[in-house]
């Protein structure tokens, strides 16, 4: 049983790294680094020189750096797939009767296969913006399921660590509200990113900041919803730290992290608008939002377990 | 409160990821902005454009040119090529330093009037896109000697490549004019060349 828990944590860490690498592929413009899938220029190890290219691929597509960045994403993706498969098998061995542990990891495993297929479609469609968004959203659902399953497994192993907790009745709707807002924010965020790419195509050689100004009203929605999230989080922080109720240290830490991340996200987001659209900042802005999804799911699970006593 | 060791490990992880990502992004940027090397010089040629002006090797100088071979009655890949060329033509409307050149491989059918109509149909309303014609021999010669294309079975067997020519009249790179992935690379190269041209002229 402990083995399952350890592997689910490993799945979580590696999936987060993979989301980071996926974002890195995006911001470094390496999405088409390999024009075919699953091989790269017809090879299992990307070519190192033009002479290794097969006849049926146009040679202008070859860029050594981009090919390896994209291939790193694929190799790491395969590794994560393998880790999730092992987690799923261990889940079957130890938890097949515990629906709360086994069901989410089962769904996560099959979504991981689907995710690989979506990755292939991305190459087919030469990075269709909607497919990019689906690729990210699926990854977030997978990470949420893994975290939920891991915490439920911990509960089954270590006993009810939330048994002494009592939470304000608003805790559940507020956490769910935060989770929904984060998902909407991520979708609007990918829209902004996609819109930037589009207007960059239509207006080549124009600076990112000017392009951002040309984008539609949804960029204001992103900011407004960001501050709404901050409000919800402040309220959540208040009720979790209210001395009339008892919160587990898991819940307190998790909410503290959410608070810290939301503030960081607002600063990063505004910096993107007012300074310059820097790839590294974009990458962390996206990655932190995925951490927020995981922390909200964790907080929700802690709450659910506290109700199960 | 959050433990100190937590905060330290978070800072370490984020810094490590940040530094690695910065390195990858800068390497990727370098490689994207690296201009393709000179392949060869475009030889001397002389043709007539769809508005009747002479167009020769000197017309390539001080501009970035995208060139392809088509014929207006072509049923196969030409519509896709012209479609892609038209998209680029529209997207770069603010950049007079970038010109588009389509050379007819069927000069008998593609008279100046036919080319003019084809230009109109493609929404050409300025000097940036020219449709050229010359006698078949000259076209074959330019296609073979100038761009190393096969020319035995023209017009139908013409190449689907777009050729990028720099401001010195040198061929720099070929792109598949019917492939979106290839066109997107062409776009990044155009941007790099235009930036470079601007720098040189300042």
Interface residues (C-beta under 8 A of the other chain):
Chain A: X20 X24 X27 X28 X29 X30 X32 X35 X58 X59 X60 X61 X63 X64 X65 X66 X69 X126 X201 X202 X203 X204 X205 X253 X256 X257 X279 X280 X283 X284 X287
Chain B: X1 X2 X6 X14 X17 X18 X21 X22 X24 X25 X27 X28 X29 X30 X31 X32 X36 X91 X92 X94 X95 X173 X174 X175 X176 X179 X180 X181 X182 X184 X185 X186 X187 X188 X190 X191 X194 X195
